Amino acid sequence: MIPPVTSFLLSQLTDALTEREAAGLLRRRRVLESPQGARILVDGREVVSYCSNDYLGLANHPALIEAAKSAADKAGIGSGASHLITGHHALHDSLEKALANFVGLPQALLFTTGYMANLGAVTSLVGRGDEVFADRLNHASLNDAVLLSRAEMTRFPHNDVAVLEKLLAASKAKNKLVIADAVFSMDGDIAPVQALLELCERYDSWLMLDDAHGFGVLGDKGQGILSHAGIASPRIVYMATLGKAAGVSGAFVAAQPEVIKTLIQNARTYVYTTASPPMLAGALLASLEVIEAEAWRRTHLQTLVQTLKRSLVLQRWQLAPSDTAIQPLIIGDNHEALRVSERLLERGLLVPAIRPPTVPKGTARLRISLSAAHTVEDVQQLAAEISALERESVGA
Ligand SMILES: *Cc1c(COP(=O)(O)O)cnc(C)c1O
C-alpha cells in the first residue's frame, strides 16, 4: 500500500495535471521518427513541418553529418569532463575562435545550451543592488536568469525605448543591464538595437542581446544582428544559440575579453557542467562554413517570407509584421487557433498553435516557422489552405 503522505503528494500532482488538461493546456510531445527537415515523419505520419527552428535547413546537412563523424573518429564521443578540468577540446577552442571572428567580437565562450548561456552570462554580470531592464517579450531563459542573479528586474513594454529611457534615467543601481531578444521568438520582429545601444551608452549600461533567432539568418553572411544593424560597442554582450539556424546544438556568448574571462571564472552553468561532445564542435565548424558560403539559403528564406505574405488572402486573421523566418498568424481565440492547427494537420501541414500564457491573452496564433528547406510551392500550398480555412470559418 502507498503510505498516505506519498499518496497526498502524488494526488496533488494529479489534480494539477487534470486541471491543466481540462483547460486545454496540457503540453504533449510528438515523437519524431525522421531527421529534422521540411518533410518529417512524426507520430507515424508524414507531414510538411512549419514548426522547427532549423531556419537554414542545416539540421540534416551532409557536410555537418560528415564533420561530426570524422570528429568522433578523432576525438571520441564523450568530452569526459567540464571545460575547466579536461573537457575543453581543441575542437571547442577552434570553434570559439571561429565564432568570435564570425560575429566580429574579440572572444567567445561556448555553452552547452542557450538556456545555460543566458543563466551564466546574466548571473556573472549583475547581482544584488544592480538593475536589469528586460523587454516584456523576452525569452523565458532571460527572465529566469535575472531572477537567479538577484538583481532587480524591471520590465519595459515591448520595444518601447521611450519608457526604457525613463526607467534608466530614474535608476540608482550600481550596475545596469539592458537585455532583449534580438529577434523575438513568438513575434519574429527585430529589437530596435541601435536605439537600445544609444540608451546604454547614455546611461552607462551593459547591453545583452539574445540572437537565438538571428544568428545564421540576419546579416550578409549570417553573422546575426550586430552585422545586420551595423552596431559595435565594448558594452555589448552577444549571445546566440547553435541549435537553431546553425543546425546542431549549443550556444555561445561573445564579448570583450574581460567579460569572457569573468564568465570562465563565475558562470556556474559553465563551470559545473560537462563540456558538450567535441564532435558537435566539429559539426559546428562545418556549419559555420555552410552558413557563410551558402548565401542562397538566406535569399531563399526571404523569398519564402514574401511568398507567404503575398499568397495569404485573409479578412480576420492576420500576419504580425515580421520579416524573419518566424511568421505569426494571429487568430485571437484559443479554441479557434487550436482548431485551425488541427485542420491543417488533417491536410498534412504541421503548424503549432501557440496560446496564452506563452503569448498575451487574445493573441492565440499559429507560429509559422519557415525554413530554407521549404519550397515556394510548399509555402503557396500552406497559404492556400489557411486562406480556405478562414473563408470556411467566416461562412460558418
Ligand atoms: C531557444 C532559445 C533559447 C534557448 O536556447 P537553447 O539552446 O535551446 O537552450 C534562448 N533564447 C531564445 C530567444 C531562444 O529562442
The ligand as an SDF file (V2000), in Angstrom:
LIG
                    3D

 15 15  0  0  0  0  0  0  0  0999 V2000
   15.7920   28.7260  -27.9620 C   0  0  0  0  0  0  0  0  0  0  0  0
   16.1120   29.9750  -27.2380 C   0  0  0  0  0  0  0  0  0  0  0  0
   16.9770   29.9680  -26.1320 C   0  0  0  0  0  0  0  0  0  0  0  0
   17.4730   28.6940  -25.5200 C   0  0  0  0  0  0  0  0  0  0  0  0
   18.4260   28.0870  -26.3210 O   0  0  0  0  0  0  0  0  0  0  0  0
   18.6630   26.5140  -26.2020 P   0  0  0  0  0  0  0  0  0  0  0  0
   19.9580   26.2800  -26.8520 O   0  0  0  0  0  0  0  0  0  0  0  0
   17.5050   25.8740  -26.8870 O   0  0  0  0  0  0  0  0  0  0  0  0
   18.6740   26.2030  -24.7250 O   0  0  0  0  0  0  0  0  0  0  0  0
   17.3300   31.1810  -25.5720 C   0  0  0  0  0  0  0  0  0  0  0  0
   16.8330   32.3420  -26.0480 N   0  0  0  0  0  0  0  0  0  0  0  0
   15.9530   32.3760  -27.0780 C   0  0  0  0  0  0  0  0  0  0  0  0
   15.4340   33.6880  -27.5490 C   0  0  0  0  0  0  0  0  0  0  0  0
   15.5680   31.2010  -27.7020 C   0  0  0  0  0  0  0  0  0  0  0  0
   14.6930   31.2240  -28.6960 O   0  0  0  0  0  0  0  0  0  0  0  0
  1  2  1  0
  2  3  1  0
  2 14  2  0
  3  4  1  0
  3 10  2  0
  4  5  1  0
  5  6  1  0
  6  7  2  0
  6  8  1  0
  6  9  1  0
 10 11  1  0
 11 12  2  0
 12 13  1  0
 12 14  1  0
 14 15  1  0
M  END
$$$$
